Amino acid sequence: MIDTTYDLIVIGAGAVGENIADRAVQGGLTALLIESELVGGECSYWACMPSKALLRSGIVLRAAQAVGGAREAVTGELDVAATFARRDSFTSNWDDAGQVKWVEAAGIAFVRGHARLTGEKQVTVDDTVYTARHAVAVSVGSDPLLPAIPGLADVSPWTSRDATSAKIAPKRLAIIGGGVVGVEMATAYQSFGTTVTIIARADLLGNQEPFAGELVTASLENFGVTVLRGVEITSAHRDHDGVTLELDNGSTVVADEVLVSTGRLPRTNDLGFENIGLTPGDWMDVDDTMLVKGFDWLYACGDVNHRALLTHQGKYQARAAGDVIAARALGTGVHDNRFGKHAATADHEMVPQVTFSDPEIASVGLTAKAAVTAGYDIRVVDYNLGGVAGASLQADGYTGHARMIVDEKRKVLLGVTFVGQDVSELLHAATTAIVGEVSIDRLWHAVPAYPTMSEIWLRLLETYGRP
């Protein structure tokens, strides 16, 4: 007879769900993890890992070509088949046996199947009803949004999953949407020799600082990508020549495949929401401990709560949730104050993100526009990243830019954005400065090693001016 009662039941065994269960078990609870697809979820098999594996080879090749001495040694072209094979190694060929083994070794029970909420603290998988003594946590993620374009659904468009798991590169790829997924996949596929066209209603990467989208757009166009901005698709159809997209300016785009990357929807349509008073298809509204508002037993982490649709932020939420579920169950005290161990405080204004374009965009915190909207009195400080000695050594003719947003009242940083080759490794210093609310005065004593790109910090501070 199987055990059907656990302290915690987690629906969704992606990176987020794994962390919720693991933290709760480490805190002294029993936990059941339920997954309908692959343990490890979107990040491991269709998003973070495979997409970055597809991007890395082309970026490394271009980086070598940007340095004299290495440039002369690079005599071949990108090996596309080897790049896809390397991607396959990171996904374990879409086999989750290794991650299932980790779950079991961590002392977490596991069931594969589609879970539905069928009552308070009650989850049903197939015909088996599981009961949670203390909590149920939902970490089911999100699905791509398919825009209501006539004919689009009939042409079998790619989603991000198709783009990251493809076995061959199409000759022509049209990308609908100018966000992170669209930009990253355009960067990857153009390096494979694919003719890429991006179709966007507005400028690329509109949620970033404007200069970030401008630099990335210029780079993509330099690589041969066609970027169409300020246009909309009026219809789509597929025939023997591929997919034809009709645009509202009277022109057409013809491609072998069409990737749709226009937003996300919560994966909650068939989760049994109607059985517990929630509306199927809705995002889940939570407090800073990830407790769903209106409940004392239901939690939600990751994309599904719509706070920050990023794997690392979902895992951050998961650590808070797993710990607080154990604390509440065992009565050991809850620390849900700002920056308390049970509160995901950084979700609000301190979120780091890297767009793995070429050049990269590494940002954390608020943009200038967002800071003004939030009511802060700010000063914007800009500096040409290519003017830093470490950057000039990194690549010949290095092109990049840096910006920091200063809260003039408190004299602390609200946001930092770097654009340029290899800037992702600069990001955590900025994140630490923002989360730690380190004063401008104190940052002057954080001495960057010379000659590294981290010297950008000194140049930003000099531009701001020492009190």
C-alpha positions as a Markdown table, in Angstrom:
| # | Residue | x | y | z |
|---|---|---|---|---|
| 1 | Met | 0.0 | 0.0 | 0.0 |
| 2 | Ile | 1.5 | 3.4 | -1.0 |
| 3 | Asp | 1.8 | 6.3 | 1.3 |
| 4 | Thr | -0.6 | 9.0 | 0.3 |
| 5 | Thr | -0.1 | 11.5 | 3.1 |
| 6 | Tyr | 2.8 | 13.9 | 3.3 |
| 7 | Asp | 3.6 | 17.1 | 5.2 |
| 8 | Leu | 4.1 | 18.9 | 1.9 |
| 9 | Ile | 2.9 | 18.2 | -1.7 |
| 10 | Val | 4.7 | 20.1 | -4.5 |
| 11 | Ile | 3.1 | 20.2 | -7.9 |
| 12 | Gly | 5.7 | 20.7 | -10.6 |
| 13 | Ala | 9.3 | 19.2 | -10.4 |
| 14 | Gly | 11.2 | 21.8 | -12.2 |
| 15 | Ala | 14.1 | 23.6 | -10.7 |
| 16 | Val | 11.7 | 25.6 | -8.5 |
| 17 | Gly | 9.7 | 22.7 | -7.3 |
| 18 | Glu | 12.8 | 20.6 | -6.5 |
| 19 | Asn | 14.1 | 23.5 | -4.3 |
| 20 | Ile | 10.8 | 23.9 | -2.4 |
| 21 | Ala | 10.7 | 20.2 | -1.6 |
| 22 | Asp | 14.4 | 20.0 | -0.8 |
| 23 | Arg | 14.3 | 22.9 | 1.7 |
| 24 | Ala | 11.2 | 21.5 | 3.4 |
| 25 | Val | 12.8 | 18.1 | 3.8 |
| 26 | Gln | 16.0 | 19.6 | 5.1 |
| 27 | Gly | 13.7 | 21.5 | 7.6 |
| 28 | Gly | 12.3 | 18.2 | 8.9 |
| 29 | Leu | 9.2 | 17.6 | 6.8 |
| 30 | Thr | 8.2 | 14.8 | 4.5 |
| 31 | Ala | 7.5 | 15.9 | 0.9 |
| 32 | Leu | 5.9 | 14.5 | -2.3 |
| 33 | Leu | 7.0 | 15.9 | -5.7 |
| 34 | Ile | 4.6 | 15.4 | -8.6 |
| 35 | Glu | 5.6 | 16.0 | -12.3 |
| 36 | Ser | 3.8 | 15.3 | -15.5 |
| 37 | Glu | 6.8 | 15.7 | -17.8 |
| 38 | Leu | 10.5 | 15.7 | -17.0 |
| 39 | Val | 12.0 | 16.2 | -13.6 |
| 40 | Gly | 14.1 | 19.4 | -13.9 |
| 41 | Gly | 11.4 | 21.1 | -15.9 |
| 42 | Glu | 11.6 | 23.9 | -18.4 |
| 43 | Cys | 15.0 | 25.2 | -17.4 |
| 44 | Ser | 16.8 | 21.9 | -17.7 |
| 45 | Tyr | 15.3 | 20.7 | -21.0 |
| 46 | Trp | 13.8 | 23.6 | -23.0 |
| 47 | Ala | 15.0 | 26.9 | -21.7 |
| 48 | Cys | 18.0 | 28.1 | -19.7 |
| 49 | Met | 20.5 | 25.2 | -20.3 |
| 50 | Pro | 19.8 | 24.2 | -23.9 |
| 51 | Ser | 19.3 | 27.8 | -25.1 |
| 52 | Lys | 22.6 | 28.9 | -23.6 |
| 53 | Ala | 24.4 | 25.9 | -25.0 |
| 54 | Leu | 23.1 | 26.8 | -28.5 |
| 55 | Leu | 24.3 | 30.4 | -28.0 |
| 56 | Arg | 27.7 | 29.7 | -26.5 |
| 57 | Ser | 29.5 | 28.3 | -29.5 |
| 58 | Gly | 28.8 | 31.1 | -31.9 |
| 59 | Ile | 29.6 | 33.7 | -29.2 |
| 60 | Val | 32.9 | 32.1 | -28.4 |
| 61 | Leu | 33.9 | 32.0 | -32.0 |
| 62 | Arg | 33.1 | 35.6 | -32.5 |
| 63 | Ala | 35.0 | 36.5 | -29.3 |
| 64 | Ala | 38.1 | 34.7 | -30.7 |
| 65 | Gln | 37.7 | 36.6 | -34.0 |
| 66 | Ala | 37.7 | 39.9 | -32.0 |
| 67 | Val | 41.2 | 39.4 | -30.6 |
| 68 | Gly | 44.3 | 39.8 | -32.7 |
| 69 | Gly | 46.4 | 36.6 | -32.7 |
| 70 | Ala | 43.4 | 34.4 | -32.0 |
| 71 | Arg | 41.7 | 35.9 | -35.1 |
| 72 | Glu | 44.4 | 34.7 | -37.4 |
| 73 | Ala | 44.2 | 31.2 | -35.9 |
| 74 | Val | 40.5 | 30.8 | -36.5 |
| 75 | Thr | 40.3 | 29.3 | -39.9 |
| 76 | Gly | 37.1 | 27.3 | -39.8 |
| 77 | Glu | 33.4 | 28.0 | -39.5 |
| 78 | Leu | 31.0 | 27.1 | -36.7 |
| 79 | Asp | 30.3 | 23.3 | -36.5 |
| 80 | Val | 26.5 | 23.4 | -36.3 |
| 81 | Ala | 26.1 | 19.7 | -35.8 |
| 82 | Ala | 28.7 | 19.7 | -32.9 |
| 83 | Thr | 26.8 | 22.6 | -31.3 |
| 84 | Phe | 23.6 | 20.7 | -31.4 |
| 85 | Ala | 25.3 | 17.6 | -30.0 |
| 86 | Arg | 26.7 | 19.7 | -27.1 |
| 87 | Arg | 23.2 | 21.0 | -26.4 |
| 88 | Asp | 22.0 | 17.4 | -26.3 |
| 89 | Ser | 24.6 | 16.6 | -23.6 |
| 90 | Phe | 23.2 | 19.4 | -21.4 |
| 91 | Thr | 19.7 | 18.0 | -21.7 |
| 92 | Ser | 20.9 | 14.4 | -21.2 |
| 93 | Asn | 19.0 | 13.8 | -24.4 |
| 94 | Trp | 15.8 | 14.7 | -22.7 |
| 95 | Asp | 16.2 | 11.9 | -20.2 |
| 96 | Asp | 15.5 | 12.8 | -16.6 |
| 97 | Ala | 16.8 | 9.6 | -14.9 |
| 98 | Gly | 19.6 | 11.5 | -13.3 |
| 99 | Gln | 17.4 | 14.1 | -11.8 |
| 100 | Val | 14.9 | 11.5 | -10.6 |
| 101 | Lys | 17.8 | 9.8 | -8.8 |
| 102 | Trp | 18.7 | 13.1 | -7.1 |
| 103 | Val | 15.2 | 13.6 | -5.9 |
| 104 | Glu | 15.1 | 10.1 | -4.4 |
| 105 | Ala | 18.5 | 10.6 | -2.8 |
| 106 | Ala | 17.3 | 13.8 | -1.2 |
| 107 | Gly | 14.6 | 11.9 | 0.6 |
| 108 | Ile | 11.8 | 13.3 | -1.5 |
| 109 | Ala | 9.0 | 11.0 | -2.6 |
| 110 | Phe | 8.2 | 11.3 | -6.3 |
| 111 | Val | 5.1 | 10.5 | -8.5 |
| 112 | Arg | 4.9 | 11.0 | -12.3 |
| 113 | Gly | 1.5 | 12.1 | -13.5 |
| 114 | His | -0.8 | 15.0 | -14.0 |
| 115 | Ala | -1.9 | 16.6 | -10.7 |
| 116 | Arg | -5.1 | 18.4 | -9.9 |
| 117 | Leu | -6.2 | 20.2 | -6.8 |
| 118 | Thr | -9.4 | 18.4 | -5.7 |
| 119 | Gly | -9.9 | 20.0 | -2.2 |
| 120 | Glu | -8.3 | 21.6 | 0.7 |
| 121 | Lys | -4.7 | 20.2 | 1.0 |
| 122 | Gln | -5.8 | 17.5 | -1.4 |
| 123 | Val | -4.2 | 16.6 | -4.7 |
| 124 | Thr | -5.3 | 13.8 | -7.1 |
| 125 | Val | -3.0 | 12.1 | -9.6 |
| 126 | Asp | -4.9 | 9.7 | -11.9 |
| 127 | Asp | -7.2 | 7.9 | -9.4 |
| 128 | Thr | -5.0 | 8.3 | -6.3 |
| 129 | Val | -5.8 | 11.0 | -3.8 |
| 130 | Tyr | -2.8 | 12.5 | -1.9 |
| 131 | Thr | -3.3 | 14.6 | 1.2 |
| 132 | Ala | -0.9 | 17.2 | 2.7 |
| 133 | Arg | -0.8 | 17.7 | 6.4 |
| 134 | His | 0.4 | 21.2 | 6.2 |
| 135 | Ala | 0.8 | 22.7 | 2.7 |
| 136 | Val | 0.6 | 22.3 | -1.1 |
| 137 | Ala | 3.0 | 24.3 | -3.2 |
| 138 | Val | 2.4 | 24.9 | -6.9 |
| 139 | Ser | 5.4 | 25.4 | -9.3 |
| 140 | Val | 4.0 | 24.5 | -12.7 |
| 141 | Gly | 5.5 | 27.3 | -14.6 |
| 142 | Ser | 4.1 | 29.0 | -17.7 |
| 143 | Asp | 3.3 | 28.4 | -21.4 |
| 144 | Pro | 4.0 | 30.6 | -24.5 |
| 145 | Leu | 1.3 | 33.0 | -25.5 |
| 146 | Leu | 0.0 | 32.5 | -29.0 |
| 147 | Pro | -1.1 | 35.9 | -30.4 |
| 148 | Ala | -4.5 | 36.0 | -32.2 |
| 149 | Ile | -3.1 | 36.4 | -35.7 |
| 150 | Pro | -5.4 | 34.9 | -38.4 |
| 151 | Gly | -3.9 | 31.6 | -39.6 |
| 152 | Leu | -1.0 | 31.5 | -37.2 |
| 153 | Ala | -2.1 | 28.5 | -35.3 |
| 154 | Asp | -2.5 | 26.6 | -38.5 |
| 155 | Val | 1.1 | 27.0 | -39.7 |
| 156 | Ser | 2.5 | 24.9 | -36.7 |
| 157 | Pro | 4.5 | 27.8 | -35.3 |
| 158 | Trp | 7.5 | 27.1 | -33.1 |
| 159 | Thr | 7.5 | 27.9 | -29.4 |
| 160 | Ser | 10.7 | 28.4 | -27.4 |
| 161 | Arg | 10.6 | 24.7 | -26.7 |
| 162 | Asp | 10.8 | 23.9 | -30.5 |
| 163 | Ala | 13.6 | 26.4 | -31.0 |
| 164 | Thr | 15.8 | 25.0 | -28.2 |
| 165 | Ser | 15.2 | 21.3 | -29.0 |
| 166 | Ala | 15.4 | 21.5 | -32.8 |
| 167 | Lys | 17.6 | 18.9 | -34.5 |
| 168 | Ile | 18.6 | 21.0 | -37.5 |
| 169 | Ala | 18.6 | 24.7 | -38.2 |
| 170 | Pro | 16.1 | 25.9 | -40.8 |
| 171 | Lys | 17.3 | 27.9 | -43.7 |
| 172 | Arg | 14.9 | 30.7 | -42.9 |
| 173 | Leu | 13.5 | 31.6 | -39.5 |
| 174 | Ala | 11.0 | 34.4 | -38.7 |
| 175 | Ile | 10.7 | 35.4 | -35.1 |
| 176 | Ile | 7.6 | 37.1 | -33.8 |
| 177 | Gly | 8.4 | 39.2 | -30.8 |
| 178 | Gly | 11.4 | 41.3 | -29.7 |
| 179 | Gly | 11.8 | 40.1 | -26.1 |
| 180 | Val | 14.6 | 38.0 | -24.5 |
| 181 | Val | 13.6 | 34.7 | -26.2 |
| 182 | Gly | 13.4 | 36.3 | -29.6 |
| 183 | Val | 16.7 | 38.1 | -29.3 |
| 184 | Glu | 18.6 | 35.1 | -27.9 |
| 185 | Met | 17.2 | 32.7 | -30.5 |
| 186 | Ala | 18.0 | 35.2 | -33.3 |
| 187 | Thr | 21.5 | 35.4 | -32.0 |
| 188 | Ala | 21.9 | 31.6 | -31.9 |
| 189 | Tyr | 20.3 | 30.7 | -35.3 |
| 190 | Gln | 22.0 | 33.4 | -37.3 |
| 191 | Ser | 25.3 | 31.8 | -36.1 |
| 192 | Phe | 24.1 | 28.5 | -37.6 |
| 193 | Gly | 23.7 | 30.2 | -41.1 |
| 194 | Thr | 20.0 | 30.6 | -40.8 |
| 195 | Thr | 18.5 | 33.7 | -42.4 |
| 196 | Val | 16.7 | 35.3 | -39.5 |
| 197 | Thr | 14.0 | 38.0 | -39.5 |
| 198 | Ile | 12.6 | 39.5 | -36.2 |
| 199 | Ile | 9.2 | 41.1 | -36.4 |
| 200 | Ala | 8.3 | 43.3 | -33.4 |
| 201 | Arg | 5.7 | 45.8 | -32.6 |
| 202 | Ala | 8.2 | 48.1 | -30.9 |
| 203 | Asp | 11.9 | 48.4 | -30.2 |
| 204 | Leu | 13.7 | 45.2 | -29.1 |
| 205 | Leu | 14.0 | 44.5 | -25.3 |
| 206 | Gly | 11.7 | 47.3 | -24.4 |
| 207 | Asn | 11.8 | 46.5 | -20.6 |
| 208 | Gln | 15.5 | 47.2 | -20.5 |
| 209 | Glu | 17.3 | 50.6 | -20.7 |
| 210 | Pro | 16.9 | 52.0 | -24.2 |
| 211 | Phe | 20.6 | 51.8 | -25.0 |
| 212 | Ala | 20.6 | 48.1 | -24.4 |
| 213 | Gly | 18.1 | 47.4 | -27.1 |
| 214 | Glu | 19.8 | 49.8 | -29.5 |
| 215 | Leu | 23.2 | 48.2 | -29.1 |
| 216 | Val | 21.8 | 44.7 | -29.5 |
| 217 | Thr | 19.7 | 45.7 | -32.5 |
| 218 | Ala | 22.7 | 47.2 | -34.2 |
| 219 | Ser | 24.7 | 44.0 | -33.5 |
| 220 | Leu | 22.0 | 41.7 | -34.8 |
| 221 | Glu | 21.8 | 43.7 | -38.0 |
| 222 | Asn | 25.5 | 43.7 | -38.4 |
| 223 | Phe | 25.3 | 39.9 | -38.2 |
| 224 | Gly | 22.8 | 39.9 | -41.0 |
| 225 | Val | 19.5 | 39.6 | -39.0 |
| 226 | Thr | 16.6 | 41.7 | -40.4 |
| 227 | Val | 14.9 | 43.5 | -37.6 |
| 228 | Leu | 11.4 | 44.9 | -38.5 |
| 229 | Arg | 10.1 | 47.2 | -35.8 |
| 230 | Gly | 6.8 | 49.0 | -35.5 |
| 231 | Val | 5.0 | 46.5 | -37.7 |
| 232 | Glu | 2.3 | 43.9 | -37.0 |
| 233 | Ile | 1.4 | 40.6 | -38.7 |
| 234 | Thr | -2.1 | 40.6 | -40.2 |
| 235 | Ser | -2.2 | 36.9 | -41.4 |
| 236 | Ala | -0.2 | 33.8 | -41.8 |
| 237 | His | -0.4 | 30.8 | -44.1 |
| 238 | Arg | 1.9 | 27.8 | -45.1 |
| 239 | Asp | 2.3 | 26.4 | -48.6 |
| 240 | His | 5.0 | 24.6 | -50.5 |
| 241 | Asp | 7.4 | 27.5 | -50.1 |
| 242 | Gly | 7.1 | 27.8 | -46.4 |
| 243 | Val | 5.2 | 30.2 | -44.1 |
| 244 | Thr | 4.2 | 33.6 | -45.5 |
| 245 | Leu | 3.5 | 36.3 | -42.9 |
| 246 | Glu | 1.5 | 39.3 | -44.2 |
| 247 | Leu | 2.5 | 42.6 | -42.5 |
| 248 | Asp | 0.3 | 45.7 | -41.9 |
| 249 | Asn | 2.7 | 47.8 | -44.0 |
| 250 | Gly | 1.8 | 45.7 | -47.1 |
| 251 | Ser | 5.1 | 43.7 | -47.1 |
| 252 | Thr | 5.5 | 39.9 | -46.5 |
| 253 | Val | 8.1 | 37.7 | -44.8 |
| 254 | Val | 8.6 | 34.1 | -46.0 |
| 255 | Ala | 10.3 | 31.6 | -43.7 |
| 256 | Asp | 10.6 | 27.8 | -43.2 |
| 257 | Glu | 9.7 | 28.1 | -39.6 |
| 258 | Val | 8.1 | 30.8 | -37.4 |
| 259 | Leu | 9.1 | 31.2 | -33.7 |
| 260 | Val | 6.5 | 32.9 | -31.5 |
| 261 | Ser | 7.9 | 34.7 | -28.5 |
| 262 | Thr | 5.3 | 37.3 | -27.5 |
| 263 | Gly | 4.7 | 36.5 | -23.8 |
| 264 | Arg | 3.7 | 33.8 | -21.3 |
| 265 | Leu | 0.5 | 32.5 | -19.7 |
| 266 | Pro | 0.3 | 30.6 | -16.4 |
| 267 | Arg | 0.0 | 26.8 | -16.7 |
| 268 | Thr | -3.1 | 26.7 | -14.5 |
| 269 | Asn | -6.0 | 25.9 | -16.9 |
| 270 | Asp | -6.2 | 22.2 | -15.8 |
| 271 | Leu | -5.0 | 22.3 | -12.3 |
| 272 | Gly | -8.3 | 22.0 | -10.5 |
| 273 | Phe | -8.5 | 25.7 | -9.5 |
| 274 | Glu | -12.3 | 25.5 | -9.7 |
| 275 | Asn | -12.3 | 23.1 | -6.8 |
| 276 | Ile | -10.7 | 25.5 | -4.4 |
| 277 | Gly | -12.3 | 28.8 | -5.4 |
| 278 | Leu | -9.7 | 30.0 | -7.9 |
| 279 | Thr | -10.2 | 30.8 | -11.6 |
| 280 | Pro | -8.5 | 28.4 | -14.0 |
| 281 | Gly | -6.0 | 30.1 | -16.2 |
| 282 | Asp | -5.2 | 32.8 | -13.6 |
| 283 | Trp | -1.8 | 33.7 | -12.2 |
| 284 | Met | -1.5 | 33.0 | -8.5 |
| 285 | Asp | -1.2 | 36.1 | -6.2 |
| 286 | Val | 1.1 | 35.5 | -3.3 |
| 287 | Asp | 2.7 | 37.4 | -0.4 |
| 288 | Asp | 6.4 | 37.6 | 0.2 |
| 289 | Thr | 6.5 | 34.1 | 1.8 |
| 290 | Met | 4.9 | 32.7 | -1.4 |
| 291 | Leu | 1.6 | 32.0 | 0.5 |
| 292 | Val | -1.3 | 32.4 | -1.9 |
| 293 | Lys | -3.5 | 35.2 | -0.7 |
| 294 | Gly | -6.7 | 34.0 | 0.9 |
| 295 | Phe | -5.2 | 30.6 | 1.9 |
| 296 | Asp | -3.2 | 29.3 | 4.9 |
| 297 | Trp | -2.0 | 26.1 | 3.2 |
| 298 | Leu | -1.5 | 27.0 | -0.5 |
| 299 | Tyr | 1.8 | 28.3 | -1.9 |
| 300 | Ala | 3.0 | 29.3 | -5.4 |
| 301 | Cys | 6.6 | 29.8 | -6.6 |
| 302 | Gly | 8.2 | 30.6 | -10.0 |
| 303 | Asp | 6.5 | 31.8 | -13.1 |
| 304 | Val | 3.1 | 30.9 | -11.9 |
| 305 | Asn | 3.0 | 33.7 | -9.4 |
| 306 | His | 4.0 | 36.3 | -12.1 |
| 307 | Arg | 6.5 | 38.1 | -9.8 |
| 308 | Ala | 9.7 | 37.5 | -11.8 |
| 309 | Leu | 9.7 | 35.0 | -14.6 |
| 310 | Leu | 13.3 | 33.9 | -14.2 |
| 311 | Thr | 14.6 | 30.5 | -13.0 |
| 312 | His | 17.0 | 32.0 | -10.5 |
| 313 | Gln | 14.3 | 34.2 | -9.0 |
| 314 | Gly | 11.9 | 31.2 | -8.8 |
| 315 | Lys | 14.6 | 29.2 | -7.0 |
| 316 | Tyr | 15.1 | 32.2 | -4.6 |
| 317 | Gln | 11.3 | 32.1 | -3.9 |
| 318 | Ala | 11.5 | 28.3 | -3.4 |
| 319 | Arg | 14.1 | 28.6 | -0.7 |
| 320 | Ala | 11.9 | 31.1 | 1.2 |
| 321 | Ala | 8.8 | 29.0 | 0.7 |
| 322 | Gly | 10.4 | 25.6 | 1.6 |
| 323 | Asp | 11.9 | 27.1 | 4.8 |
| 324 | Val | 8.7 | 28.9 | 5.8 |
| 325 | Ile | 6.5 | 25.9 | 5.2 |
| 326 | Ala | 8.7 | 23.9 | 7.6 |
| 327 | Ala | 8.9 | 26.7 | 10.1 |
| 328 | Arg | 5.1 | 27.1 | 10.2 |
| 329 | Ala | 4.5 | 23.4 | 10.4 |
| 330 | Leu | 7.0 | 22.9 | 13.3 |
| 331 | Gly | 6.3 | 26.2 | 15.0 |
| 332 | Thr | 9.9 | 27.3 | 15.0 |
| 333 | Gly | 9.1 | 31.0 | 14.2 |
| 334 | Val | 8.6 | 32.9 | 11.0 |
| 335 | His | 10.9 | 35.7 | 9.8 |
| 336 | Asp | 8.9 | 37.4 | 7.1 |
| 337 | Asn | 10.2 | 40.9 | 7.6 |
| 338 | Arg | 12.1 | 42.7 | 4.8 |
| 339 | Phe | 15.1 | 40.6 | 4.0 |
| 340 | Gly | 14.0 | 38.0 | 6.5 |
| 341 | Lys | 14.9 | 34.4 | 5.7 |
| 342 | His | 11.3 | 33.6 | 4.9 |
| 343 | Ala | 10.6 | 36.6 | 2.6 |
| 344 | Ala | 11.5 | 37.0 | -1.1 |
| 345 | Thr | 12.1 | 40.7 | -0.7 |
| 346 | Ala | 14.4 | 41.0 | -3.8 |
| 347 | Asp | 11.5 | 40.1 | -6.1 |
| 348 | His | 10.3 | 43.7 | -6.1 |
| 349 | Glu | 13.1 | 46.0 | -7.1 |
| 350 | Met | 16.3 | 44.0 | -7.0 |
| 351 | Val | 16.0 | 41.3 | -9.7 |
| 352 | Pro | 19.1 | 40.4 | -11.7 |
| 353 | Gln | 18.8 | 39.3 | -15.3 |
| 354 | Val | 21.2 | 38.4 | -18.2 |
| 355 | Thr | 20.1 | 38.4 | -21.8 |
| 356 | Phe | 22.6 | 36.2 | -23.6 |
| 357 | Ser | 22.7 | 38.2 | -26.8 |
| 358 | Asp | 25.9 | 39.3 | -28.4 |
| 359 | Pro | 26.7 | 41.7 | -26.8 |
| 360 | Glu | 25.3 | 40.5 | -23.5 |
| 361 | Ile | 22.9 | 42.6 | -21.4 |
| 362 | Ala | 23.4 | 42.2 | -17.6 |
| 363 | Ser | 21.0 | 44.2 | -15.5 |
| 364 | Val | 19.8 | 44.3 | -11.9 |
| 365 | Gly | 17.2 | 46.5 | -10.1 |
| 366 | Leu | 15.3 | 49.4 | -11.7 |
| 367 | Thr | 15.8 | 51.1 | -15.0 |
| 368 | Ala | 15.8 | 54.9 | -15.0 |
| 369 | Lys | 12.2 | 54.9 | -16.3 |
| 370 | Ala | 11.0 | 52.4 | -13.6 |
| 371 | Ala | 12.8 | 54.3 | -10.9 |
| 372 | Val | 11.1 | 57.6 | -11.8 |
| 373 | Thr | 7.7 | 55.8 | -12.1 |
| 374 | Ala | 8.3 | 54.4 | -8.6 |
| 375 | Gly | 8.8 | 57.9 | -7.3 |
| 376 | Tyr | 12.5 | 58.0 | -6.6 |
| 377 | Asp | 14.6 | 61.1 | -6.9 |
| 378 | Ile | 17.4 | 59.7 | -9.1 |
| 379 | Arg | 20.6 | 60.5 | -10.9 |
| 380 | Val | 21.6 | 58.6 | -14.0 |
| 381 | Val | 25.3 | 57.9 | -14.5 |
| 382 | Asp | 26.6 | 56.6 | -17.9 |
| 383 | Tyr | 30.0 | 55.5 | -19.0 |
| 384 | Asn | 31.4 | 54.0 | -22.2 |
| 385 | Leu | 32.4 | 50.5 | -21.2 |
| 386 | Gly | 34.8 | 50.2 | -24.2 |
| 387 | Gly | 36.9 | 53.0 | -22.6 |
| 388 | Val | 37.9 | 50.8 | -19.7 |
| 389 | Ala | 41.4 | 49.2 | -20.0 |
| 390 | Gly | 40.2 | 45.7 | -19.2 |
| 391 | Ala | 37.5 | 45.9 | -21.9 |
| 392 | Ser | 40.1 | 46.9 | -24.5 |
| 393 | Leu | 42.1 | 43.8 | -23.6 |
| 394 | Gln | 39.0 | 41.7 | -23.7 |
| 395 | Ala | 38.3 | 42.4 | -27.4 |
| 396 | Asp | 39.8 | 44.7 | -30.1 |
| 397 | Gly | 37.4 | 47.6 | -30.7 |
| 398 | Tyr | 35.3 | 46.6 | -27.6 |
| 399 | Thr | 31.8 | 48.1 | -27.8 |
| 400 | Gly | 29.7 | 48.5 | -24.6 |
| 401 | His | 28.0 | 50.8 | -22.2 |
| 402 | Ala | 27.3 | 51.0 | -18.5 |
| 403 | Arg | 24.7 | 52.8 | -16.5 |
| 404 | Met | 24.0 | 53.1 | -12.8 |
| 405 | Ile | 20.8 | 54.6 | -11.2 |
| 406 | Val | 21.4 | 56.4 | -7.9 |
| 407 | Asp | 18.8 | 57.1 | -5.3 |
| 408 | Glu | 19.8 | 60.7 | -4.5 |
| 409 | Lys | 18.0 | 60.7 | -1.2 |
| 410 | Arg | 19.7 | 57.6 | 0.3 |
| 411 | Lys | 22.8 | 57.7 | -1.9 |
| 412 | Val | 22.5 | 54.0 | -2.8 |
| 413 | Leu | 22.1 | 52.2 | -6.1 |
| 414 | Leu | 18.7 | 51.4 | -7.5 |
| 415 | Gly | 19.8 | 49.8 | -10.7 |
| 416 | Val | 22.8 | 48.9 | -12.9 |
| 417 | Thr | 22.9 | 47.9 | -16.5 |
| 418 | Phe | 26.0 | 46.6 | -18.5 |
| 419 | Val | 26.0 | 45.9 | -22.2 |
| 420 | Gly | 29.0 | 44.3 | -23.8 |
| 421 | Gln | 31.0 | 41.1 | -24.3 |
| 422 | Asp | 31.2 | 39.0 | -21.1 |
| 423 | Val | 29.4 | 41.5 | -18.9 |
| 424 | Ser | 27.3 | 38.8 | -17.3 |
| 425 | Glu | 30.2 | 38.1 | -14.9 |
| 426 | Leu | 30.1 | 41.7 | -13.7 |
| 427 | Leu | 26.5 | 41.4 | -12.6 |
| 428 | His | 26.7 | 39.9 | -9.2 |
| 429 | Ala | 28.8 | 42.7 | -7.8 |
| 430 | Ala | 26.1 | 45.1 | -8.9 |
| 431 | Thr | 23.4 | 42.8 | -7.3 |
| 432 | Thr | 25.3 | 42.7 | -4.1 |
| 433 | Ala | 25.7 | 46.5 | -4.0 |
| 434 | Ile | 21.9 | 47.0 | -4.5 |
| 435 | Val | 20.7 | 44.3 | -2.2 |
| 436 | Gly | 23.2 | 45.3 | 0.5 |
| 437 | Glu | 22.2 | 49.0 | 0.0 |
| 438 | Val | 25.9 | 49.9 | 0.0 |
| 439 | Ser | 26.3 | 53.6 | 0.0 |
| 440 | Ile | 28.1 | 55.5 | -2.7 |
| 441 | Asp | 30.7 | 56.6 | -0.1 |
| 442 | Arg | 31.5 | 53.0 | 0.8 |
| 443 | Leu | 31.7 | 51.8 | -2.8 |
| 444 | Trp | 34.7 | 54.1 | -3.3 |
| 445 | His | 36.5 | 51.7 | -1.0 |
| 446 | Ala | 35.7 | 48.6 | -3.1 |
| 447 | Val | 38.8 | 48.7 | -5.3 |
| 448 | Pro | 38.6 | 47.0 | -8.7 |
| 449 | Ala | 41.6 | 45.0 | -9.8 |
| 450 | Tyr | 43.5 | 46.4 | -12.8 |
| 451 | Pro | 43.3 | 45.8 | -15.7 |
| 452 | Thr | 39.9 | 44.1 | -15.5 |
| 453 | Met | 36.5 | 45.2 | -16.8 |
| 454 | Ser | 35.4 | 45.7 | -13.2 |
| 455 | Glu | 37.2 | 49.0 | -13.3 |
| 456 | Ile | 34.0 | 50.2 | -14.8 |
| 457 | Trp | 32.8 | 50.7 | -11.2 |
| 458 | Leu | 35.6 | 53.3 | -10.6 |
| 459 | Arg | 34.7 | 55.1 | -13.8 |
| 460 | Leu | 31.0 | 55.2 | -12.9 |
| 461 | Leu | 31.9 | 56.6 | -9.4 |
| 462 | Glu | 34.2 | 59.2 | -10.8 |
| 463 | Thr | 31.5 | 60.3 | -13.2 |
| 464 | Tyr | 29.1 | 60.6 | -10.3 |
| 465 | Gly | 31.7 | 62.5 | -8.3 |
| 466 | Arg | 33.2 | 61.9 | -4.9 |
| 467 | Pro | 31.4 | 63.9 | -2.1 |
